[in-house]
Protein backbone atom coordinates (compact mmCIF):
# COMPACT_ATOMS: atom_id res chain seq x y z
CA UNK A 1 0.00 0.00 0.00
CA UNK A 2 1.40 3.32 -1.07
CA UNK A 3 0.87 6.30 1.23
CA UNK A 4 0.65 9.92 0.24
CA UNK A 5 3.65 11.92 1.48
CA UNK A 6 2.58 14.30 4.23
CA UNK A 7 2.72 18.03 3.62
CA UNK A 8 5.69 19.79 5.14
CA UNK A 9 4.89 21.45 8.45
CA UNK A 10 6.95 24.59 7.86
CA UNK A 11 6.54 27.63 5.68
CA UNK A 12 3.42 29.48 4.73
CA UNK A 13 1.50 32.15 6.58
CA UNK A 14 1.18 31.84 10.34
CA UNK A 15 -0.64 34.29 12.54
CA UNK A 16 1.77 36.42 14.60
CA UNK A 17 4.82 35.39 12.55
CA UNK A 18 7.23 37.75 10.84
CA UNK A 19 8.68 41.13 11.71
CA UNK A 20 6.70 43.26 14.06
CA UNK A 21 5.70 46.70 12.82
CA UNK A 22 7.72 49.26 14.75
CA UNK A 23 5.77 52.24 13.48
CA UNK A 24 2.21 50.92 13.30
CA UNK A 25 1.93 51.53 9.56
CA UNK A 26 3.13 49.90 6.32
CA UNK A 27 6.87 50.16 5.68
CA UNK A 28 8.99 50.55 2.54
CA UNK A 29 12.46 49.24 1.80
CA UNK A 30 14.99 52.01 1.18
CA UNK A 31 18.60 51.62 0.07
CA UNK A 32 21.08 53.47 2.27
CA UNK A 33 24.89 53.47 1.98
CA UNK A 34 26.34 51.20 4.67
CA UNK A 35 28.32 54.06 6.18
CA UNK A 36 25.07 55.97 6.84
CA UNK A 37 23.05 53.10 8.36
CA UNK A 38 23.93 54.05 11.99
CA UNK A 39 23.01 57.69 11.30
CA UNK A 40 19.64 56.76 9.77
CA UNK A 41 18.83 54.23 12.51
CA UNK A 42 19.83 56.73 15.21
CA UNK A 43 17.69 59.42 13.61
CA UNK A 44 14.66 57.12 13.38
CA UNK A 45 15.10 56.05 17.01
CA UNK A 46 15.30 59.71 18.06
CA UNK A 47 12.17 60.54 16.10
CA UNK A 48 10.34 57.64 17.79
CA UNK A 49 11.35 59.01 21.21
CA UNK A 50 10.36 62.56 20.22
CA UNK A 51 7.00 61.38 18.87
CA UNK A 52 6.34 59.40 22.05
CA UNK A 53 7.19 62.48 24.13
CA UNK A 54 4.89 64.68 22.07
CA UNK A 55 2.09 62.10 22.24
CA UNK A 56 2.15 61.97 26.03
CA UNK A 57 2.56 65.72 26.45
CA UNK A 58 6.34 65.56 26.81
CA UNK A 59 8.69 68.30 25.68
CA UNK A 60 9.25 67.00 22.14
CA UNK A 61 13.01 66.56 22.45
CA UNK A 62 15.48 66.25 19.61
CA UNK A 63 18.74 64.66 20.75
CA UNK A 64 21.82 66.31 19.26
CA UNK A 65 23.75 63.02 19.16
CA UNK A 66 21.70 61.92 16.14
CA UNK A 67 22.98 64.84 14.07
CA UNK A 68 26.34 63.29 13.19
CA UNK A 69 27.12 65.02 9.90
CA UNK A 70 29.31 68.07 10.40
CA UNK A 71 28.04 71.42 9.18
CA UNK A 72 31.07 73.54 8.41
CA UNK A 73 30.76 77.16 7.33
CA UNK A 74 33.51 79.63 6.41
CA UNK A 75 34.67 82.05 9.08
CA UNK A 76 35.69 85.42 7.70
CA UNK A 77 38.81 87.01 9.13
CA UNK A 78 37.14 90.35 9.80
CA UNK A 79 34.95 91.53 12.59
CA UNK A 80 31.72 93.22 11.64
CA UNK A 81 31.16 96.60 13.24
CA UNK A 82 27.83 97.51 14.70
CA UNK A 83 28.71 101.19 14.31
CA UNK A 84 30.68 102.90 11.51
CA UNK A 85 30.96 100.71 8.36
CA UNK A 86 34.35 99.35 7.26
CA UNK A 87 35.75 98.16 3.93
CA UNK A 88 33.95 95.19 2.40
CA UNK A 89 37.15 93.32 1.49
CA UNK A 90 36.48 89.89 2.94
CA UNK A 91 38.79 86.93 3.09
CA UNK A 92 38.20 83.50 4.54
CA UNK A 93 40.36 82.91 7.59
CA UNK A 94 39.07 79.57 8.82
CA UNK A 95 36.05 77.30 8.94
CA UNK A 96 33.66 76.72 11.83
CA UNK A 97 32.04 73.36 12.56
CA UNK A 98 28.65 74.45 13.89
CA UNK A 99 28.16 71.19 15.79
CA UNK A 100 31.38 71.68 17.76
CA UNK A 101 30.67 75.38 18.17
CA UNK A 102 27.17 74.89 19.60
CA UNK A 103 27.47 71.55 21.43
CA UNK A 104 29.85 70.61 24.25
CA UNK A 105 28.73 66.98 24.70
CA UNK A 106 26.41 65.51 22.03
CA UNK A 107 25.32 62.58 24.22
CA UNK A 108 23.97 64.95 26.92
CA UNK A 109 22.65 67.72 24.67
CA UNK A 110 19.10 68.17 23.41
CA UNK A 111 17.14 70.80 21.48
CA UNK A 112 13.84 71.93 23.01
CA UNK A 113 11.30 74.31 21.48
CA UNK A 114 10.07 77.23 23.62
CA UNK A 115 6.36 77.82 24.13
CA UNK A 116 5.62 81.18 25.74
CA UNK A 117 7.15 84.56 26.53
CA UNK A 118 8.25 84.33 30.19
CA UNK A 119 11.95 84.65 29.22
CA UNK A 120 11.52 87.43 26.64
CA UNK A 121 13.90 89.88 28.35
CA UNK A 122 16.64 87.22 28.39
CA UNK A 123 16.41 87.01 24.59
CA UNK A 124 14.29 83.83 24.54
CA UNK A 125 11.08 84.12 22.51
CA UNK A 126 8.11 81.88 21.78
CA UNK A 127 9.15 79.40 19.07
CA UNK A 128 12.90 79.67 19.73
CA UNK A 129 14.89 76.48 20.10
CA UNK A 130 17.08 75.97 23.15
CA UNK A 131 20.27 73.93 23.19
CA UNK A 132 20.08 72.24 26.60
CA UNK A 133 23.06 70.41 28.12
CA UNK A 134 22.24 67.93 30.88
CA UNK A 135 25.91 67.62 31.85
CA UNK A 136 26.47 71.27 32.85
CA UNK A 137 26.22 72.23 36.53
CA UNK A 138 23.20 74.43 37.23
CA UNK A 139 24.80 77.29 39.15
CA UNK A 140 23.04 80.31 40.60
CA UNK A 141 22.11 82.70 37.78
CA UNK A 142 22.12 80.11 34.96
CA UNK A 143 19.10 79.71 32.69
CA UNK A 144 17.80 76.19 33.19
CA UNK A 145 15.06 73.85 32.09
CA UNK A 146 13.47 72.76 35.34
CA UNK A 147 10.95 70.05 36.10
CA UNK A 148 8.81 71.38 38.92
CA UNK A 149 6.00 69.12 40.09
CA UNK A 150 6.03 67.29 36.74
CA UNK A 151 5.94 70.41 34.51
CA UNK A 152 8.91 71.61 32.43
CA UNK A 153 9.71 75.32 32.41
CA UNK A 154 12.64 77.48 31.33
CA UNK A 155 13.68 80.09 33.91
CA UNK A 156 16.74 81.64 35.54
CA UNK A 157 17.81 79.73 38.66
CA UNK A 158 18.35 82.11 41.60
CA UNK A 159 19.39 81.42 45.18
CA UNK A 160 17.60 83.59 47.74
CA UNK A 161 17.84 83.86 51.51
CA UNK A 162 14.87 81.48 51.79
CA UNK A 163 15.93 78.91 49.17
CA UNK A 164 15.70 78.66 45.40
CA UNK A 165 13.65 80.68 42.93
CA UNK A 166 12.85 80.09 39.26
CA UNK A 167 12.95 83.65 37.96
CA UNK A 168 11.05 84.80 34.87
CA UNK A 169 12.62 87.36 32.54
CA UNK A 170 9.37 89.16 31.78
CA UNK A 171 7.47 91.32 34.32
CA UNK A 172 4.16 89.90 33.06
CA UNK A 173 5.07 86.50 34.54
CA UNK A 174 5.48 85.60 38.21
CA UNK A 175 8.64 84.03 39.58
CA UNK A 176 8.26 80.51 40.95
CA UNK A 177 9.51 80.06 44.52
CA UNK A 178 10.62 76.51 45.15
CA UNK A 179 9.36 75.65 48.61
CA UNK A 180 9.24 72.49 50.66
CA UNK A 181 5.93 71.58 49.02
CA UNK A 182 7.43 71.56 45.52
CA UNK A 183 9.65 68.96 43.91
CA UNK A 184 12.33 70.63 41.78
CA UNK A 185 14.55 68.76 39.35
CA UNK A 186 16.95 70.66 37.09
CA UNK A 187 16.55 68.93 33.74
CA UNK A 188 19.43 70.75 32.06
CA UNK A 189 21.21 74.06 31.52
CA UNK A 190 20.47 76.23 28.49
CA UNK A 191 23.73 76.84 26.64
CA UNK A 192 22.44 78.42 23.40
CA UNK A 193 19.27 79.97 22.01
CA UNK A 194 18.52 79.44 18.31
CA UNK A 195 16.16 81.78 16.50
CA UNK A 196 15.75 83.27 13.07
CA UNK A 197 16.33 86.99 12.55
C-alpha positions as CSV (number, residue, x, y, z in Angstrom):
1,X,0.0,0.0,0.0
2,X,1.4,3.3,-1.1
3,X,0.9,6.3,1.2
4,X,0.7,9.9,0.2
5,X,3.6,11.9,1.5
6,X,2.6,14.3,4.2
7,X,2.7,18.0,3.6
8,X,5.7,19.8,5.1
9,X,4.9,21.4,8.4
10,X,7.0,24.6,7.9
11,X,6.5,27.6,5.7
12,X,3.4,29.5,4.7
13,X,1.5,32.1,6.6
14,X,1.2,31.8,10.3
15,X,-0.6,34.3,12.5
16,X,1.8,36.4,14.6
17,X,4.8,35.4,12.5
18,X,7.2,37.7,10.8
19,X,8.7,41.1,11.7
20,X,6.7,43.3,14.1
21,X,5.7,46.7,12.8
22,X,7.7,49.3,14.8
23,X,5.8,52.2,13.5
24,X,2.2,50.9,13.3
25,X,1.9,51.5,9.6
26,X,3.1,49.9,6.3
27,X,6.9,50.2,5.7
28,X,9.0,50.6,2.5
29,X,12.5,49.2,1.8
30,X,15.0,52.0,1.2
31,X,18.6,51.6,0.1
32,X,21.1,53.5,2.3
33,X,24.9,53.5,2.0
34,X,26.3,51.2,4.7
35,X,28.3,54.1,6.2
36,X,25.1,56.0,6.8
37,X,23.1,53.1,8.4
38,X,23.9,54.0,12.0
39,X,23.0,57.7,11.3
40,X,19.6,56.8,9.8
41,X,18.8,54.2,12.5
42,X,19.8,56.7,15.2
43,X,17.7,59.4,13.6
44,X,14.7,57.1,13.4
45,X,15.1,56.1,17.0
46,X,15.3,59.7,18.1
47,X,12.2,60.5,16.1
48,X,10.3,57.6,17.8
49,X,11.4,59.0,21.2
50,X,10.4,62.6,20.2
51,X,7.0,61.4,18.9
52,X,6.3,59.4,22.0
53,X,7.2,62.5,24.1
54,X,4.9,64.7,22.1
55,X,2.1,62.1,22.2
56,X,2.2,62.0,26.0
57,X,2.6,65.7,26.5
58,X,6.3,65.6,26.8
59,X,8.7,68.3,25.7
60,X,9.3,67.0,22.1
61,X,13.0,66.6,22.5
62,X,15.5,66.3,19.6
63,X,18.7,64.7,20.8
64,X,21.8,66.3,19.3
65,X,23.7,63.0,19.2
66,X,21.7,61.9,16.1
67,X,23.0,64.8,14.1
68,X,26.3,63.3,13.2
69,X,27.1,65.0,9.9
70,X,29.3,68.1,10.4
71,X,28.0,71.4,9.2
72,X,31.1,73.5,8.4
73,X,30.8,77.2,7.3
74,X,33.5,79.6,6.4
75,X,34.7,82.1,9.1
76,X,35.7,85.4,7.7
77,X,38.8,87.0,9.1
78,X,37.1,90.3,9.8
79,X,35.0,91.5,12.6
80,X,31.7,93.2,11.6
81,X,31.2,96.6,13.2
82,X,27.8,97.5,14.7
83,X,28.7,101.2,14.3
84,X,30.7,102.9,11.5
85,X,31.0,100.7,8.4
86,X,34.3,99.4,7.3
87,X,35.7,98.2,3.9
88,X,33.9,95.2,2.4
89,X,37.2,93.3,1.5
90,X,36.5,89.9,2.9
91,X,38.8,86.9,3.1
92,X,38.2,83.5,4.5
93,X,40.4,82.9,7.6
94,X,39.1,79.6,8.8
95,X,36.0,77.3,8.9
96,X,33.7,76.7,11.8
97,X,32.0,73.4,12.6
98,X,28.6,74.4,13.9
99,X,28.2,71.2,15.8
100,X,31.4,71.7,17.8
101,X,30.7,75.4,18.2
102,X,27.2,74.9,19.6
103,X,27.5,71.6,21.4
104,X,29.8,70.6,24.2
105,X,28.7,67.0,24.7
106,X,26.4,65.5,22.0
107,X,25.3,62.6,24.2
108,X,24.0,64.9,26.9
109,X,22.6,67.7,24.7
110,X,19.1,68.2,23.4
111,X,17.1,70.8,21.5
112,X,13.8,71.9,23.0
113,X,11.3,74.3,21.5
114,X,10.1,77.2,23.6
115,X,6.4,77.8,24.1
116,X,5.6,81.2,25.7
117,X,7.2,84.6,26.5
118,X,8.3,84.3,30.2
119,X,12.0,84.6,29.2
120,X,11.5,87.4,26.6
121,X,13.9,89.9,28.4
122,X,16.6,87.2,28.4
123,X,16.4,87.0,24.6
124,X,14.3,83.8,24.5
125,X,11.1,84.1,22.5
126,X,8.1,81.9,21.8
127,X,9.2,79.4,19.1
128,X,12.9,79.7,19.7
129,X,14.9,76.5,20.1
130,X,17.1,76.0,23.2
131,X,20.3,73.9,23.2
132,X,20.1,72.2,26.6
133,X,23.1,70.4,28.1
134,X,22.2,67.9,30.9
135,X,25.9,67.6,31.9
136,X,26.5,71.3,32.8
137,X,26.2,72.2,36.5
138,X,23.2,74.4,37.2
139,X,24.8,77.3,39.2
140,X,23.0,80.3,40.6
141,X,22.1,82.7,37.8
142,X,22.1,80.1,35.0
143,X,19.1,79.7,32.7
144,X,17.8,76.2,33.2
145,X,15.1,73.9,32.1
146,X,13.5,72.8,35.3
147,X,11.0,70.1,36.1
148,X,8.8,71.4,38.9
149,X,6.0,69.1,40.1
150,X,6.0,67.3,36.7
151,X,5.9,70.4,34.5
152,X,8.9,71.6,32.4
153,X,9.7,75.3,32.4
154,X,12.6,77.5,31.3
155,X,13.7,80.1,33.9
156,X,16.7,81.6,35.5
157,X,17.8,79.7,38.7
158,X,18.4,82.1,41.6
159,X,19.4,81.4,45.2
160,X,17.6,83.6,47.7
161,X,17.8,83.9,51.5
162,X,14.9,81.5,51.8
163,X,15.9,78.9,49.2
164,X,15.7,78.7,45.4
165,X,13.6,80.7,42.9
166,X,12.9,80.1,39.3
167,X,13.0,83.6,38.0
168,X,11.1,84.8,34.9
169,X,12.6,87.4,32.5
170,X,9.4,89.2,31.8
171,X,7.5,91.3,34.3
172,X,4.2,89.9,33.1
173,X,5.1,86.5,34.5
174,X,5.5,85.6,38.2
175,X,8.6,84.0,39.6
176,X,8.3,80.5,41.0
177,X,9.5,80.1,44.5
178,X,10.6,76.5,45.2
179,X,9.4,75.6,48.6
180,X,9.2,72.5,50.7
181,X,5.9,71.6,49.0
182,X,7.4,71.6,45.5
183,X,9.6,69.0,43.9
184,X,12.3,70.6,41.8
185,X,14.5,68.8,39.4
186,X,16.9,70.7,37.1
187,X,16.5,68.9,33.7
188,X,19.4,70.8,32.1
189,X,21.2,74.1,31.5
190,X,20.5,76.2,28.5
191,X,23.7,76.8,26.6
192,X,22.4,78.4,23.4
193,X,19.3,80.0,22.0
194,X,18.5,79.4,18.3
195,X,16.2,81.8,16.5
196,X,15.8,83.3,13.1
197,X,16.3,87.0,12.5
